Amino acid sequence: METTLSYCNAKAIKGEIKNCPKSLEEMISFSKFALGKNELLALASECTRRSEFLIRKIKKFDRQKVVACHEVYLPFAAYFCHSTSSTQIYAVDLVEPETRFPVSTVIAICHMDTSAWPANHVAFKILKFSPGEGEACHWMSNIDLAWIAVD
């Protein structure tokens, strides 16, 4: 709960718009505001229980803005939603390594410009670089949502 509050109460980084909605209606309203559009498409990863898989196909969504909403832990349902500049979003089709049978489609987000991120961000510890030295990409879990504008 402490981590959740720190995300929700922390100052937004340069180029970031953020909110911690407590309902789907609040999440949609924030996403419409952040994307500047009323017609949105929600993207979510399908659940996969496998630990090994192969990537069959990657689809890049050609959008300049993305809102990512991550479930956070409070005594009630809540999400941490944010939109940062220079973000790319992809749908990645996964297959079973031996049979090549489709397993699921998962959503990946890449933050292309990390220069404004705080130096102590956990991504830099994992990726072993400093702000502005590379992109930070991550999978969206099956309980996260990403929003993009419909063209």
Solvent accessible surface area in square Angstrom, and as a share of the most:
residue,aa,sasa,rsa
1,M,129,0.58
2,E,151,0.68
3,T,86,0.50
4,T,6,0.03
5,L,81,0.40
6,S,64,0.41
7,Y,107,0.41
8,C,33,0.20
9,N,119,0.61
10,A,55,0.42
11,K,189,0.80
12,A,39,0.30
13,I,41,0.21
14,K,174,0.74
15,G,47,0.45
16,E,27,0.12
17,I,71,0.36
18,K,46,0.19
19,N,57,0.29
20,C,21,0.13
21,P,1,0.01
22,K,114,0.48
23,S,47,0.30
24,L,100,0.50
25,E,127,0.57
26,E,80,0.36
27,M,5,0.02
28,I,53,0.27
29,S,67,0.43
30,F,16,0.07
31,S,0,0.00
32,K,72,0.31
33,F,150,0.62
34,A,3,0.02
35,L,12,0.06
36,G,60,0.58
37,K,102,0.43
38,N,124,0.64
39,E,116,0.52
40,L,33,0.16
41,L,76,0.38
42,A,47,0.36
43,L,21,0.10
44,A,50,0.38
45,S,8,0.05
46,E,95,0.42
47,C,71,0.42
48,T,46,0.27
49,R,217,0.79
50,R,102,0.37
51,S,107,0.69
52,E,120,0.54
53,F,65,0.27
54,L,70,0.35
55,I,90,0.45
56,R,136,0.50
57,K,115,0.49
58,I,101,0.51
59,K,109,0.46
60,K,108,0.46
61,F,22,0.09
62,D,112,0.58
63,R,52,0.19
64,Q,145,0.65
65,K,107,0.45
66,V,3,0.02
67,V,0,0.00
68,A,4,0.03
69,C,0,0.00
70,H,41,0.18
71,E,60,0.27
72,V,13,0.07
73,Y,145,0.55
74,L,40,0.20
75,P,111,0.70
76,F,102,0.42
77,A,76,0.59
78,A,2,0.01
79,Y,46,0.17
80,F,20,0.09
81,C,0,0.00
82,H,25,0.11
83,S,8,0.05
84,T,15,0.09
85,S,63,0.41
86,S,53,0.34
87,T,4,0.02
88,Q,37,0.16
89,I,1,0.00
90,Y,43,0.16
91,A,14,0.11
92,V,5,0.03
93,D,20,0.10
94,L,3,0.01
95,V,4,0.03
96,E,31,0.14
97,P,32,0.20
98,E,156,0.70
99,T,97,0.56
100,R,144,0.53
101,F,142,0.59
102,P,67,0.42
103,V,45,0.26
104,S,10,0.06
105,T,39,0.23
106,V,12,0.07
107,I,6,0.03
108,A,12,0.09
109,I,0,0.00
110,C,15,0.09
111,H,11,0.05
112,M,79,0.35
113,D,69,0.36
114,T,1,0.00
115,S,67,0.43
116,A,42,0.33
117,W,25,0.09
118,P,62,0.39
119,A,80,0.62
120,N,112,0.58
121,H,62,0.28
122,V,85,0.49
123,A,15,0.12
124,F,12,0.05
125,K,132,0.56
126,I,124,0.63
127,L,75,0.37
128,K,174,0.74
129,F,44,0.18
130,S,53,0.34
131,P,43,0.27
132,G,46,0.44
133,E,117,0.53
134,G,20,0.19
135,E,86,0.38
136,A,5,0.04
137,C,70,0.42
138,H,66,0.30
139,W,126,0.44
140,M,4,0.02
141,S,50,0.33
142,N,75,0.38
143,I,79,0.40
144,D,14,0.07
145,L,41,0.21
146,A,0,0.00
147,W,18,0.06
148,I,0,0.00
149,A,11,0.09
150,V,56,0.32
151,D,143,0.74
